[in-house]
Amino acid sequence: MEGLISRYTVIHGLIDAPTQYGLLENARRAGTGLGQAEYLRRMGELFAPFTKVAAGNPFAAAPVERTVDELITVSERNRMISEPYPRLLVARDQVNQGAAALLMSVGAARRLGVPEENWVHLHGHADLEEQPLLHPDLAHAPSTVVAVREALAMAGIGVDEVATFDLYSCFPVPVFNICDPMGIAPDDPRGLTLTGGLPFFGGPATTTRCTASPKR
């Protein structure tokens, strides 16, 4: 659990992901000036398109397209997990999954007989660690923005030149925290996911990832 909780967070009752992210989500809501009901709808509007993608993905853990109202209406099957999250708005760990990316040189790919049409070139990357949870600005994640900008700079492109996104997180606030500073609208015509996202495609952990493919 190192890196996820500390003695300080335990003292404040922040002992699991839903309560921690709920704190961050409510801090962001306060910054927007929105009321609870309006912000809940914004979260539903963010994730409803994710469910549509997951519904068309044969590998998705929850391949069911859901409306905004289905995602945000509290019911027996969509109980509140932690304010402000109903069950369907968060990752639910329905399956055990794993993932790996194998990075190699062009020479190694040729030696191993990997067809060239299957090659995916890494144009830029960044790996940063966020500051402790209880920092002065709970509504934002500065390291996420720095990582995205560094990866784009390394690739030599701007966000407008990105063809596809996969903003992969178990809660809405990390997705918002990439979209807001990067100027990516929740209803961007490029879409925000190729998989269906962590709550609907599923995944092995509560890690936030930002994957983007350049147009060129």
RODO-2510 file (C-alpha; in nm, 4 decimals, decimal comma):
residues 216
     n   res          X          Y          Z
     1     m     0,0000     0,0000     0,0000
     2     e     0,3076     0,2258    -0,0019
     3     g     0,2355     0,5360    -0,2051
     4     l    -0,1408     0,4919    -0,1691
     5     i    -0,1929     0,5581     0,2009
     6     s     0,0135     0,6959     0,4848
     7     r    -0,0310     0,7465     0,8577
     8     y    -0,1476     1,1008     0,7820
     9     t    -0,4177     0,9936     0,5357
    10     v    -0,5348     0,7202     0,7740
    11     i    -0,5753     0,9790     1,0518
    12     h    -0,8106     1,1687     0,8193
    13     g    -1,0082     0,8586     0,7186
    14     l    -0,8669     0,8497     0,3637
    15     i    -0,7974     0,4786     0,3635
    16     d    -0,9120     0,3709     0,0174
    17     a    -0,9282     0,4960    -0,3397
    18     p    -1,2975     0,6042    -0,3455
    19     t    -1,2627     0,8288    -0,0394
    20     q    -0,9355     0,9747    -0,1627
    21     y    -1,0573     1,0454    -0,5145
    22     g    -1,3902     1,1635    -0,3767
    23     l    -1,2004     1,4301    -0,1812
    24     l    -1,0205     1,5414    -0,4979
    25     e    -1,3425     1,5329    -0,7009
    26     n    -1,5257     1,7502    -0,4489
    27     a    -1,2340     1,9938    -0,4439
    28     r    -1,2599     2,0236    -0,8216
    29     r    -1,6377     2,0670    -0,7976
    30     a    -1,5916     2,3507    -0,5482
    31     g    -1,3556     2,5198    -0,7918
    32     t    -1,6097     2,4998    -1,0729
    33     g    -1,8842     2,6534    -0,8600
    34     l    -2,1264     2,3781    -0,9615
    35     g    -2,3805     2,2265    -0,7247
    36     q    -2,3726     1,8559    -0,6410
    37     a    -2,6468     1,7538    -0,8847
    38     e    -2,5017     1,9514    -1,1754
    39     y    -2,1518     1,8209    -1,1155
    40     l    -2,2811     1,4643    -1,0904
    41     r    -2,4358     1,5096    -1,4351
    42     r    -2,1054     1,6408    -1,5698
    43     m    -1,9367     1,3220    -1,4515
    44     g    -2,2065     1,1153    -1,6192
    45     e    -2,1680     1,3112    -1,9424
    46     l    -1,7939     1,2493    -1,9310
    47     f    -1,8226     0,8725    -1,8897
    48     a    -2,1349     0,7861    -2,0912
    49     p    -1,9352     0,7894    -2,4212
    50     f    -1,6805     0,5585    -2,2549
    51     t    -1,9548     0,2995    -2,2014
    52     k    -2,0436     0,3150    -2,5706
    53     v    -1,6845     0,2337    -2,6650
    54     a    -1,6718    -0,0487    -2,4076
    55     a    -1,9967    -0,1915    -2,5435
    56     g    -1,8260    -0,2411    -2,8789
    57     n    -1,5075    -0,3874    -2,7319
    58     p    -1,5142    -0,7702    -2,7164
    59     f    -1,2565    -0,7655    -2,4357
    60     a    -1,4422    -0,5209    -2,2094
    61     a    -1,5350    -0,6301    -1,8581
    62     a    -1,8579    -0,4247    -1,8683
    63     p    -1,9639    -0,4120    -2,2345
    64     v    -2,2920    -0,2288    -2,1713
    65     e    -2,3740     0,1103    -2,3175
    66     r    -2,5341     0,3302    -2,0526
    67     t    -2,7041     0,6683    -2,0610
    68     v    -2,6019     0,9597    -1,8445
    69     d    -2,9075     0,9030    -1,6249
    70     e    -2,8229     0,5349    -1,5782
    71     l    -2,4748     0,6265    -1,4602
    72     i    -2,5797     0,8938    -1,2129
    73     t    -2,9152     0,7760    -1,0764
    74     v    -2,8688     0,6096    -0,7377
    75     s    -3,0541     0,2797    -0,7109
    76     e    -3,0215    -0,0616    -0,5522
    77     r    -2,7832    -0,1670    -0,8309
    78     n    -2,6095     0,1702    -0,8479
    79     r    -2,5523     0,2496    -0,4825
    80     m    -2,3347     0,5329    -0,3570
    81     i    -1,9764     0,4166    -0,3086
    82     s    -1,8372     0,7371    -0,1660
    83     e    -1,9569     1,0934    -0,2181
    84     p    -1,9882     1,1907    -0,5051
    85     y    -1,9648     0,8492    -0,6759
    86     p    -2,2435     0,6036    -0,7593
    87     r    -2,1110     0,2542    -0,8294
    88     l    -2,1297     0,2796    -1,2090
    89     l    -1,9039     0,5858    -1,2214
    90     v    -1,6014     0,4064    -1,0774
    91     a    -1,3847     0,1064    -1,1617
    92     r    -1,5289    -0,2114    -1,0148
    93     d    -1,2523    -0,4711    -1,0518
    94     q    -1,4802    -0,7353    -1,2041
    95     v    -1,1971    -0,9332    -1,3591
    96     n    -0,8280    -1,0003    -1,3075
    97     q    -0,6342    -0,8536    -1,5952
    98     g    -0,2754    -0,7748    -1,6771
    99     a    -0,1008    -0,5781    -1,9451
   100     a     0,2494    -0,5348    -2,0811
   101     a     0,4234    -0,3291    -2,3452
   102     l     0,7368    -0,4678    -2,5078
   103     l     0,9711    -0,1968    -2,6337
   104     m     1,2463    -0,2887    -2,8786
   105     s     1,4631    -0,1421    -3,1501
   106     v     1,3802    -0,1652    -3,5188
   107     g     1,6686    -0,4089    -3,5534
   108     a     1,5303    -0,6360    -3,2832
   109     a     1,1827    -0,6258    -3,4375
   110     r     1,3251    -0,7322    -3,7728
   111     r     1,5284    -1,0129    -3,6162
   112     l     1,2175    -1,1418    -3,4386
   113     g     1,0087    -1,1260    -3,7541
   114     v     0,7557    -0,8707    -3,6301
   115     p     0,5658    -0,7522    -3,9406
   116     e     0,6422    -0,3882    -4,0100
   117     e     0,2724    -0,3058    -4,0407
   118     n     0,2394    -0,4026    -3,6727
   119     w     0,5087    -0,1650    -3,5515
   120     v     0,4024     0,1205    -3,3246
   121     h     0,6676     0,3903    -3,2872
   122     l     0,7125     0,5651    -2,9548
   123     h     0,7274     0,9373    -3,0327
   124     g     0,7374     1,0747    -2,6799
   125     h     0,6910     0,9744    -2,3180
   126     a     0,7174     1,1007    -1,9607
   127     d     0,6958     0,9398    -1,6178
   128     l     0,6356     1,1575    -1,3132
   129     e     0,5245     1,0946    -0,9567
   130     e     0,2463     1,3074    -0,8086
   131     q     0,3013     1,4873    -0,4799
   132     p     0,1374     1,3424    -0,1647
   133     l    -0,2419     1,3331    -0,1625
   134     l    -0,2982     1,6079     0,0962
   135     h    -0,1250     1,8911    -0,0871
   136     p    -0,2420     2,2558    -0,1011
   137     d    -0,4321     2,2300    -0,4320
   138     l    -0,6516     1,9214    -0,4120
   139     a    -0,8453     2,0076    -0,7273
   140     h    -0,5520     1,9690    -0,9654
   141     a    -0,2765     1,7216    -1,0525
   142     p     0,0235     1,9267    -1,1707
   143     s     0,2499     1,6307    -1,2462
   144     t    -0,0072     1,4871    -1,4880
   145     v    -0,0101     1,8064    -1,6913
   146     v     0,3702     1,8304    -1,6906
   147     a     0,3959     1,4683    -1,8072
   148     v     0,1509     1,5179    -2,0934
   149     r     0,3217     1,8364    -2,2102
   150     e     0,6664     1,6783    -2,1903
   151     a     0,5562     1,3742    -2,3911
   152     l     0,4016     1,5966    -2,6584
   153     a     0,7118     1,8170    -2,6694
   154     m     0,9346     1,5122    -2,7084
   155     a     0,7134     1,3957    -2,9942
   156     g     0,7253     1,7412    -3,1494
   157     i     0,3477     1,7818    -3,1719
   158     g     0,0702     1,9767    -3,0076
   159     v    -0,2471     1,8353    -2,8594
   160     d    -0,4393     1,9406    -3,1726
   161     e    -0,2209     1,7048    -3,3769
   162     v    -0,3143     1,4011    -3,1695
   163     a    -0,5388     1,1582    -3,3572
   164     t    -0,6581     0,9353    -3,0732
   165     f    -0,6663     0,9420    -2,6934
   166     d    -0,7041     0,6858    -2,4192
   167     l    -0,7501     0,8651    -2,0890
   168     y    -0,7526     0,5642    -1,8624
   169     s    -0,8533     0,6189    -1,5021
   170     c    -1,0791     0,4632    -1,2414
   171     f    -1,2502     0,7929    -1,1506
   172     p    -1,3618     1,1035    -1,3425
   173     v    -1,1357     1,3630    -1,1770
   174     p    -0,8048     1,2443    -1,3320
   175     v    -0,9656     1,2598    -1,6768
   176     f    -1,0919     1,6116    -1,6061
   177     n    -0,7455     1,7051    -1,4802
   178     i    -0,5963     1,6214    -1,8200
   179     c    -0,8772     1,7668    -2,0299
   180     d    -0,9025     2,0998    -1,8464
   181     p    -0,5451     2,2290    -1,8825
   182     m    -0,4888     2,0704    -2,2235
   183     g    -0,8030     2,2262    -2,3700
   184     i    -0,9619     1,8905    -2,4562
   185     a    -1,3418     1,9100    -2,4411
   186     p    -1,5227     1,6107    -2,2856
   187     d    -1,7172     1,5797    -2,6130
   188     d    -1,4079     1,6136    -2,8347
   189     p    -1,4949     1,4463    -3,1679
   190     r    -1,1784     1,2351    -3,1455
   191     g    -1,3195     1,0681    -2,8354
   192     l    -1,1358     1,0251    -2,5062
   193     t    -1,0916     0,6470    -2,5115
   194     l    -1,0251     0,3604    -2,7487
   195     t    -1,0819     0,0852    -2,4920
   196     g    -1,3777     0,2026    -2,2835
   197     g    -1,1730     0,3227    -1,9893
   198     l    -1,0922     0,1611    -1,6588
   199     p    -1,4489     0,1615    -1,5157
   200     f    -1,5920    -0,0137    -1,8220
   201     f    -1,3121    -0,1869    -2,0101
   202     g    -1,1603    -0,2959    -1,6803
   203     g    -0,8036    -0,3254    -1,5660
   204     p    -0,5618    -0,4497    -1,3037
   205     a    -0,5099    -0,1394    -1,0912
   206     t    -0,6107     0,2182    -1,0145
   207     t    -0,3410     0,3778    -1,2246
   208     t    -0,3991     0,6877    -1,4349
   209     r    -0,2608     0,6671    -1,7864
   210     c    -0,2706     0,9111    -2,0743
   211     t    -0,2058     0,7493    -2,4108
   212     a    -0,2227     0,9464    -2,7334
   213     s    -0,1409     0,8705    -3,0966
   214     p    -0,0063     1,1401    -3,3295
   215     k    -0,1835     1,1982    -3,6592
   216     r     0,1288     1,1726    -3,8660
***
